[in-house]
Amino acid sequence: MRTTDLDIAKLSLAERIQLAEDLWDSVAAETGGLALTEAQATELDHRLAQLARDPEGGDAWEVVRGRIQERLDKAG
């Protein structure tokens, strides 16, 4: 593999994040996903319990996505 084909330093922050996501997705596709650590499973259980207690808590996905996109646009 030639690492000189892609000059990562010339990519915007948003492009580098997208590249990392694409790379991760390609790894996950080949491995069928990776097992969660005990800490990750515990955190997910905690969040699911929190959701069950308060289904209306937190922000809608559209709101969260908007905040993320806003940050990426500013960074990038």
C-alpha distances in whole Angstrom, upper triangle without the diagonal:
4,6,9,9,11,14,15,18,19,19,23,23,24,21,19,21,20,16,17,20,17,15,18,19,16,16,20,20,18,21,24,24,25,28,30,31,35,35,33,35,38,37,37,40,42,41,42,45,46,45,48,50,50,48,49,47,44,43,42,38,39,40,37,35,37,37,33,32,35,33,30,32,33,30,28
4,5,6,9,11,13,16,17,17,21,22,23,20,18,21,20,16,17,20,18,16,19,21,18,19,22,23,21,24,27,27,27,31,32,33,37,37,35,37,40,39,39,42,43,42,44,47,47,46,49,51,51,49,49,48,45,43,42,39,39,40,37,35,36,36,32,32,34,32,29,30,32,28,26
4,5,6,8,9,12,14,14,18,19,20,17,15,18,18,14,15,18,17,14,17,20,18,18,22,22,21,23,26,26,26,29,30,31,35,34,33,35,38,37,36,40,41,40,41,45,44,44,47,49,48,47,47,45,42,40,40,36,37,37,35,32,34,33,29,29,31,29,26,27,28,25,23
4,5,6,9,11,12,14,17,19,20,17,16,19,19,16,17,20,19,17,20,22,20,21,25,25,25,27,30,29,29,33,34,35,38,38,36,39,41,39,39,43,44,42,44,47,47,46,49,51,50,49,49,47,44,42,41,38,38,39,36,33,34,34,30,30,31,29,26,27,28,25,23
4,7,9,12,12,13,17,18,19,16,15,18,17,14,16,19,17,16,19,21,19,20,24,24,23,26,28,28,29,32,34,35,38,38,36,38,41,39,39,43,44,42,43,47,46,45,48,51,49,48,48,46,43,41,40,36,36,37,35,32,33,33,29,28,30,29,25,26,27,24,22
4,6,9,9,9,13,15,16,12,11,15,14,11,13,16,15,14,17,19,17,19,22,23,23,25,27,26,27,31,32,33,36,35,33,36,38,36,36,40,41,39,40,44,43,42,46,48,46,44,44,43,39,37,37,33,33,34,31,28,29,29,26,25,26,25,21,22,24,21,18
4,5,6,7,11,13,15,12,11,14,15,12,14,17,16,16,19,21,20,21,24,25,25,27,29,28,29,32,32,33,37,36,33,37,39,37,37,40,41,39,41,44,43,43,46,48,46,45,44,43,39,37,37,33,33,33,31,28,29,28,25,24,25,23,20,21,22,19,17
4,5,5,9,10,12,9,7,11,12,9,11,14,14,13,16,18,18,19,22,23,24,25,27,26,26,29,29,30,34,32,30,33,35,33,33,37,37,35,37,40,40,39,42,44,43,41,41,39,35,34,33,30,30,30,27,25,26,25,22,21,22,20,17,18,19,16,14
4,6,8,9,12,10,9,12,14,12,13,17,17,17,19,21,22,23,25,27,27,29,31,29,29,32,32,32,35,33,32,35,37,34,35,38,38,36,39,42,41,40,44,45,43,42,42,40,36,34,34,31,31,31,28,26,26,25,22,21,22,19,17,18,18,14,13
4,7,9,12,9,9,13,14,13,15,18,17,18,20,22,22,24,26,27,28,30,32,30,31,34,34,35,38,36,34,37,39,36,36,40,40,38,40,43,42,41,45,46,44,43,42,40,36,34,34,31,30,30,28,26,26,25,22,20,21,19,16,17,17,14,12
4,7,8,6,6,10,10,9,12,14,14,15,18,19,20,21,23,25,26,28,29,27,28,31,31,32,35,33,31,34,36,33,33,37,37,35,37,40,38,38,41,43,41,39,39,37,33,31,30,27,27,27,25,22,22,22,19,17,18,16,13,14,15,12,9
4,5,5,6,9,10,10,12,14,15,16,18,20,21,23,24,26,27,29,30,28,28,31,31,32,35,32,30,33,35,32,32,35,35,33,35,38,36,35,39,40,38,37,36,34,30,28,28,25,24,24,22,19,19,18,15,14,15,13,10,10,11,8,6
4,5,5,6,9,10,11,12,14,15,17,18,20,21,22,24,26,27,28,26,26,29,28,28,31,29,27,30,31,28,28,32,32,29,32,35,33,32,36,37,35,34,33,31,27,25,25,22,22,21,19,17,17,16,13,12,13,10,7,9,10,6,5
4,5,5,6,9,10,11,12,14,15,16,18,20,21,22,25,26,26,24,25,28,27,28,31,29,26,29,30,27,27,31,31,28,30,33,31,30,34,35,33,32,31,29,25,23,23,19,19,19,17,14,14,14,11,9,11,10,6,8,10,7,6
4,5,5,6,9,10,10,12,14,15,16,18,20,21,23,24,25,23,24,27,27,29,32,30,27,30,32,29,29,32,33,30,32,35,34,33,36,38,36,34,34,32,28,26,25,22,21,22,20,17,17,17,14,13,15,13,10,11,13,11,8
4,5,5,6,9,10,10,12,14,15,17,18,20,21,23,24,22,22,25,25,26,29,28,25,28,30,27,27,31,31,29,31,34,33,32,36,37,36,34,34,32,28,27,26,23,23,23,20,18,19,18,15,14,16,14,11,13,14,11,10
4,5,5,6,9,10,11,12,14,15,16,18,20,21,22,19,20,23,22,23,26,25,22,25,27,24,24,27,28,25,27,30,29,28,32,34,32,30,30,28,25,23,23,19,20,20,17,15,16,16,12,12,14,12,9,12,14,11,10
4,5,5,6,9,10,10,12,14,15,16,19,20,20,19,20,23,23,24,28,26,23,26,28,25,24,28,29,26,28,31,30,29,32,34,33,31,30,29,26,24,23,19,19,20,18,15,16,17,13,12,15,14,11,13,15,13,12
4,5,5,6,9,10,11,12,14,15,17,19,20,18,19,23,23,24,28,27,24,26,29,27,26,30,30,28,30,33,33,32,35,37,35,34,34,32,29,27,26,23,23,24,21,18,20,20,16,16,19,17,14,16,18,16,14
4,5,5,6,9,10,11,12,14,16,17,18,16,16,19,19,21,24,23,20,23,26,23,23,27,27,26,27,31,30,29,32,34,33,32,32,30,27,26,25,22,23,23,20,18,20,20,16,16,19,17,14,17,19,16,15
4,5,5,6,9,10,10,12,14,15,16,14,15,18,18,20,23,22,19,21,24,22,21,24,25,23,25,28,28,27,30,32,31,29,29,28,25,23,22,19,20,21,18,16,18,18,15,15,18,17,14,17,19,17,16
4,5,5,6,9,10,10,13,14,15,14,16,19,20,22,26,25,22,24,27,25,24,27,28,26,27,31,31,29,32,35,34,31,32,31,28,26,25,21,22,24,21,18,21,21,17,17,21,19,16,19,21,19,18
4,5,5,6,9,10,11,13,14,13,14,18,19,21,24,24,21,23,26,25,24,27,29,27,28,32,32,31,33,36,35,33,34,33,30,28,27,24,25,26,23,21,24,24,20,20,23,22,19,21,23,21,20
4,5,5,6,9,10,11,12,10,11,14,15,17,21,20,17,20,23,21,20,24,25,24,25,28,28,27,30,33,32,30,31,30,27,26,25,22,23,25,22,20,23,23,19,20,23,21,19,22,24,21,21
4,5,5,6,9,10,10,9,11,15,16,19,22,22,19,20,23,22,20,24,26,24,24,28,28,27,29,32,32,29,30,30,27,26,24,21,22,24,21,19,22,23,19,20,23,22,20,23,25,23,22
4,5,5,6,9,10,10,12,16,18,20,24,24,21,23,26,25,23,27,29,27,28,31,32,30,33,36,35,33,34,33,31,30,28,25,26,28,25,23,26,26,23,23,26,25,22,25,27,25,24
4,5,5,6,8,8,9,13,15,17,21,22,19,20,24,23,22,25,27,26,27,30,31,30,32,35,35,33,34,33,31,30,29,26,27,29,26,24,27,27,24,25,28,26,24,27,29,26,26
4,5,5,5,5,7,11,13,16,19,20,17,18,21,21,19,22,24,23,23,27,28,27,29,32,32,30,32,31,28,28,27,23,25,27,24,23,26,26,23,24,27,26,24,27,29,27,27
4,6,5,7,10,13,16,19,22,23,20,21,24,24,22,25,27,26,25,29,30,29,31,34,34,31,33,33,30,30,28,25,26,29,26,24,27,28,25,25,29,28,26,28,31,29,28
4,6,8,10,14,17,19,23,24,21,22,26,26,24,26,29,28,28,31,33,32,33,36,37,35,36,36,34,33,32,28,30,32,29,27,31,31,28,28,32,31,28,31,34,31,30
4,5,7,10,13,16,19,21,18,19,23,23,21,24,26,26,26,29,31,30,31,34,35,33,35,34,32,32,31,28,30,32,29,28,31,31,28,29,32,31,29,32,34,32,32
4,7,9,12,16,19,20,18,17,21,21,19,22,25,24,23,27,28,27,28,32,32,30,32,32,30,30,29,26,28,30,27,26,30,30,27,28,32,31,29,32,34,32,32
4,7,9,12,16,17,14,14,18,18,16,19,21,21,20,24,25,24,26,29,30,28,30,29,27,27,26,23,26,28,25,24,27,27,24,26,29,28,26,30,32,30,30
4,6,9,13,14,12,12,16,16,15,17,20,20,20,23,25,24,26,29,29,28,30,29,27,28,27,24,27,29,25,25,28,28,25,27,30,28,27,30,32,30,30
4,6,9,11,10,9,13,14,13,15,18,18,18,21,23,23,24,27,28,27,29,28,27,28,27,25,28,29,26,26,30,29,26,29,32,30,29,33,34,32,33
4,6,8,6,6,10,10,10,12,14,15,15,18,19,20,21,24,25,24,27,25,24,25,25,23,26,27,24,24,28,27,24,27,30,28,27,31,32,30,31
4,5,5,6,9,10,11,12,14,15,17,18,20,21,23,24,26,26,28,26,25,26,27,25,29,29,25,26,29,28,26,29,31,29,29,32,33,31,32
4,5,5,6,9,10,10,12,14,15,16,18,20,21,23,24,25,27,25,24,27,27,26,30,30,26,28,31,29,27,31,33,31,31,35,35,33,35
4,5,5,6,9,10,10,12,14,15,16,18,20,21,23,23,25,23,22,24,25,24,28,27,24,25,28,27,25,28,30,28,28,32,32,31,32
4,5,5,6,9,10,11,12,14,15,16,18,20,21,21,23,21,20,21,22,21,24,24,21,22,25,24,22,25,27,25,26,29,30,28,30
4,5,5,6,9,10,10,12,14,15,16,18,20,20,23,21,20,22,23,22,25,26,22,24,27,26,24,27,30,28,28,32,33,31,33
4,5,5,6,9,10,11,12,14,15,17,18,19,22,20,19,22,23,22,26,26,23,25,28,26,25,28,30,29,29,33,34,32,34
4,5,5,6,9,10,10,12,14,15,16,17,19,17,16,18,20,19,23,22,19,21,24,23,21,25,27,25,26,29,30,29,31
4,5,5,6,9,10,10,12,14,15,15,18,16,15,17,18,17,21,21,18,20,23,22,21,24,26,25,26,29,30,29,31
4,5,5,6,9,10,11,12,14,15,18,16,16,19,20,19,23,23,21,23,26,25,24,27,29,28,29,33,33,33,34
4,6,5,6,9,10,11,12,14,16,14,14,17,19,19,23,22,20,22,25,24,23,27,28,27,28,32,32,32,34
4,5,5,6,9,10,10,11,13,11,11,14,15,15,19,18,16,19,21,20,20,23,25,24,25,29,29,29,31
4,5,5,6,9,10,10,13,12,12,15,15,16,19,20,18,20,23,22,22,25,27,27,28,31,32,32,33
4,5,5,6,9,10,13,12,13,16,18,18,22,22,20,23,26,25,25,28,30,29,30,33,34,34,36
4,5,5,6,8,10,9,10,13,15,16,20,19,18,21,23,22,22,26,27,27,28,31,32,32,34
4,5,5,5,8,7,9,12,13,14,17,17,16,19,21,21,21,24,26,26,27,30,31,31,33
4,6,6,9,10,12,15,15,17,20,20,20,22,25,24,25,28,29,30,31,34,35,35,37
4,6,9,9,12,15,16,19,22,21,20,23,26,25,26,29,30,30,32,34,35,36,38
4,5,5,9,12,13,16,19,18,18,21,22,22,23,26,27,27,30,32,32,33,35
4,6,8,10,11,13,16,16,16,19,21,21,22,24,26,26,28,30,31,32,34
4,7,8,9,12,14,14,14,17,19,19,21,23,24,25,27,28,29,31,33
4,7,9,12,14,13,13,16,18,17,19,22,22,23,25,27,27,29,31
4,7,9,12,10,9,13,14,13,15,18,18,19,21,23,24,25,27
4,6,8,6,6,10,11,11,13,15,16,17,19,20,21,23,24
4,5,5,6,9,10,11,13,14,16,17,19,20,22,23,24
4,5,5,6,8,10,10,12,14,15,16,18,20,21,22
4,6,5,6,9,10,10,12,14,15,16,18,20,21
4,5,5,6,9,10,11,13,14,15,17,19,20
4,5,5,6,9,10,11,12,14,16,17,18
4,5,5,6,8,10,10,12,14,15,16
4,5,5,6,9,10,10,12,14,15
4,5,5,6,9,10,11,12,14
4,5,5,6,9,10,11,12
4,5,5,6,9,10,10
4,5,5,6,9,10
4,5,5,6,8
4,5,5,6
4,5,5
4,5
4
